[in-house]
Amino acid sequence: MKHTKKTDLPSKTCPVCKRPFVWRKKWKCCWDEVKYCSERCRRSKVAPL
């Protein structure tokens, strides 16, 4: 079994809290659609200008 280091995982920055977050196994099918780091940030998303 091949192991991947956490430093090698893709990451994004949350537009709400501006914190970086990394790929999770539960997002393997929809990583391109993930925008927020958590449910809390998703609920309090920033309104577009």
TORDOGU-178286 format. One record per residue (C-alpha): y, z, x; chain. Coordinates in steps of 0.5 Angstrom, whole numbers. Each point is the difference from the previous one (the first is absolute). Example, Ala and Ser with C-alpha at 12.3 -4.5 7.8 and 13.67 -1.06 7.14 Angstrom:
REM TORDOGU-178286
+-------+-------+-------+------+
|     y |     z |     x | unit |
+-------+-------+-------+------+
|    -9 |    16 |    25 |    A |
|     7 |    -2 |     2 |    A |
+-------+-------+-------+------+
REM end
This chain:
REM TORDOGU-178286
+-------+-------+-------+------+
|     y |     z |     x | unit |
+-------+-------+-------+------+
|     0 |     0 |     0 |    A |
|     7 |    -2 |     3 |    A |
|     5 |     5 |     0 |    A |
|     8 |    -1 |    -1 |    A |
|     5 |     5 |     3 |    A |
|     5 |     2 |    -4 |    A |
|     5 |    -3 |     5 |    A |
|    -3 |    -7 |    -2 |    A |
|     1 |     0 |    -7 |    A |
|     6 |    -4 |    -4 |    A |
|     6 |     4 |    -2 |    A |
|     6 |    -1 |    -5 |    A |
|     6 |     4 |    -1 |    A |
|     1 |     3 |    -7 |    A |
|     7 |    -2 |    -3 |    A |
|     1 |     7 |    -4 |    A |
|    -1 |     5 |     6 |    A |
|     0 |    -5 |     6 |    A |
|    -6 |     3 |     3 |    A |
|    -5 |    -4 |     3 |    A |
|    -7 |     0 |    -3 |    A |
|    -7 |    -3 |     2 |    A |
|    -5 |    -4 |    -3 |    A |
|    -5 |     4 |    -4 |    A |
|    -7 |    -2 |    -2 |    A |
|     1 |     0 |    -7 |    A |
|     6 |    -5 |     1 |    A |
|    -5 |    -5 |     3 |    A |
|     0 |    -5 |    -6 |    A |
|     8 |     1 |    -1 |    A |
|     3 |     1 |     6 |    A |
|     5 |    -6 |    -1 |    A |
|     2 |     3 |    -6 |    A |
|     1 |     7 |     2 |    A |
|     8 |     2 |     1 |    A |
|     0 |     8 |    -1 |    A |
|    -3 |     5 |     4 |    A |
|    -2 |     5 |    -6 |    A |
|     0 |     0 |    -7 |    A |
|     6 |     5 |     0 |    A |
|     4 |    -6 |     4 |    A |
|    -2 |    -5 |    -5 |    A |
|     2 |     4 |    -6 |    A |
|     7 |     1 |     3 |    A |
|     1 |    -7 |     3 |    A |
|     7 |    -2 |     2 |    A |
|     3 |    -5 |    -6 |    A |
|     2 |    -7 |     3 |    A |
|     7 |    -1 |     1 |    A |
+-------+-------+-------+------+
REM end
